[in-house]
């Protein structure tokens, strides 16, 4: 499915499952920590449900942990995750080339991620794409605002109105946050997290099954 967003000046990307295939490392790390807290594989179920909502809230939303328990699990998760190398966040094939095409076409590009800011900066640097973004935003603390505030900040920092921006994300959280800012969202399914039904049901203006298709939606 496609929508006419090709002329929009600013493209705001989610990171996990959109730019990079971080899901295996997220799932593996979460499984280790949840097992410490007594969850069986059956109780954990589909761990990809943790990809999308911010931590520590994700652990409460998906597994019903209290705020205190979720904070402790998140601290343990991050202690492991910070020790992982660049292999934990490889770009999807074609992403770097797409970013360069967007830049060559005069588009502004931004990252708005629920990851901690230090991890966003590290992942972009490890992949050699820091310079391909005008703005890169993550959370400086768990008390900081949600993705809505990050999207708004990206637009404010670059002096762009909602009518000139488009979001790209892999989960309904991205679509809903963009909508709260008056920005359309292109959903992507190539990361294996969100589905077309989930994304379109949340109000995505288009869905791309491949990075190549995403390029056609964004550039026409």
N, C-alpha and C positions, 0 to 999 in steps of 0.2 A: 504494500500500500504506500502511496505517496501523497504528499501535500506540498503546496507552494510556499516553501520557506527558504527557497534558494537565494532570494535577494537579501536576506537578513544579514546585518552587518556584524553581529556578534554571535559566535557559537560557544555555548557553555557546556562543557562535558563533565559528567560524573566520571569517577576513576575506576573503582572496582567493578569488573564485569562489563565495562564500557570501553575504556582505553586499554586496560590490562587484564590479563587472566589471573587474577589474584585468588580466585575461588578455591583451588586446591590447597593453598597454604592456609587460607582462612579456616577452611573446613578441618584440616588436619590439626591445626593448633587448637581450635575450639573443641574438637573431640578429646584431645589430651586433657584439657582443663575440665571439661564436663565430667569425664570419667573419674577425675580426682574427687568430684563432688557427688559421686554415687550414681550418675546416670548410666544406664546400659545403652548399648547401641540401639535397641528397640525404642527406648524412651527418647533418645536423641532424635530419631527419625531423620528427616531430610534437613541436614545442616545448612544447606544453601539458603534456608529461610533466614539465616542470620545476615546474609548479604543484602544490604539495602538500608535497613533502619540503623541509626547510630548506636554505638556502644556507649554506655552500658545498658541503655534502654532495650536493646535488641534481646538481651537475655531475659528480661522481664516479659516482654511481649510474646516471645516464642515459647519460653519454658515456665513462666509464672514465678520467677525468682523475685524476692523482695528487692527493694532498692539497695539495701546494704549488701545482700548476697550478690546481686548483679555487679555492684561496684568491685567487690572482692574478686569475682570471676574475671572481670575485665582487667583488673590489675595483673592477675596471673597470666591471662592471655597475652597481654602486651609485653610482659617480661620475656615470654618465649618468642613472640613475633618480632620484637626488636633485634633478636639475635639471628634472625634468618637473613640469608644473603639475597642478592639481586634476582636469583632464580625464582623468588616468591612473587615477583610482579612483572613478568614478561608482557610486552605489548602484544596485542592481537596482530596477526599478519596484516599488513597494509595500513595500520594506524599511523605510523610515522609519515608514510607517503601521503596519506590523506591530510594530515596536519600541514605538511609543506604545500600541498595544493591549495588549501584554504588560505594560507599566508600569501601565496603567490597571487591569489585572486583578490587580495586586499581585505580579507576578513580579519576581524579581531577574534582571538581565541582565549578561553578561560577554562579553568578547572574549578569546580565547586564540589568538594568531597566531604563526607562525614568522617573521614579518617583524620587522625591527628595531623596538624600542619607539618610537624617535623617528618612524619612518614610520607606525606605527599611530596615534600621537597626532595626527600631521599629517593623515592621511587622515580620521580621525573629525572633527577640527576643520573641515577643508575641506568636509565634508558636513553640518556643523551638527548632529551627533548625539552629541557627547561626553557631554552630560548625560543621554543615554538609556541609559547603562551605569553600573552600580555599580562595576565593575572592568574595566579594559582592560589586557591583558598582551601584551607582545611580548618579543623577545630583546634583552637589553642588550649581549650579545656573542655571537660564534659559539661560544665555549666554554661558554656557558650550556646548561642542560639542554634536553631535547627537549619536544615538545608534552605529553607525559605530565606533566612537572613543572609546566607552565603550567596545565593543567586542575586538578591537585591544588592549586596555589597559589590559583586562583580560588575553589575550594571552601573552602579554609582561610581566606582573607581574609574571606569572607562567612559563615563558620560554618555551612556547609551540608554534609550528609552525601551520599555518592554516591546513596543511595536517593531523594534529593530533587532530583537534578540530571539534566539531559539536555544532550547535545552536539548541535550542528548543524554539518555539514561537507560538503564536496563531493568528498573523495577518501578512499580506503581508509585513508590515514594517520590521518585524523581518527577514523574508526571504531575503528581498532586502538588508538589512544592513549586514547580514551574507555573502551574495554573494559578496558584495563590499570588504569584507575582505578575500575572497577566501575560505569561510567556508560553507559547506552544512548545510541546516536547515531542521529539522523535524518539520512539522506543527502539531498542536494539535487542535482538534475541540470540545473536551469535555467541554470546558468553554462556548460554545454557542456564541462566538464572530466571529472568522473566520470560513469560510467554506472550504471544500475540494477544490471547484472550485477556490476560492480566493487564497488559499495557493499553490496549484499545479500550478495555472496559474502564480504565482509569481516566481516559480522555486523551490519549496520545493522538497527535495529528497525523502520524505516519508510523510505520514499523519497518525496520530494515533487518533482514536475516543475515546479511553479510556486510563487511566493511565496504565492499565495492558498491553495494546498494545504498549504504549510508552516504557515500560520496555523491551518488546521483541525486539523492534527496536534497543534500546541502548545497550542491553546486549546479544542479540542473543538467 
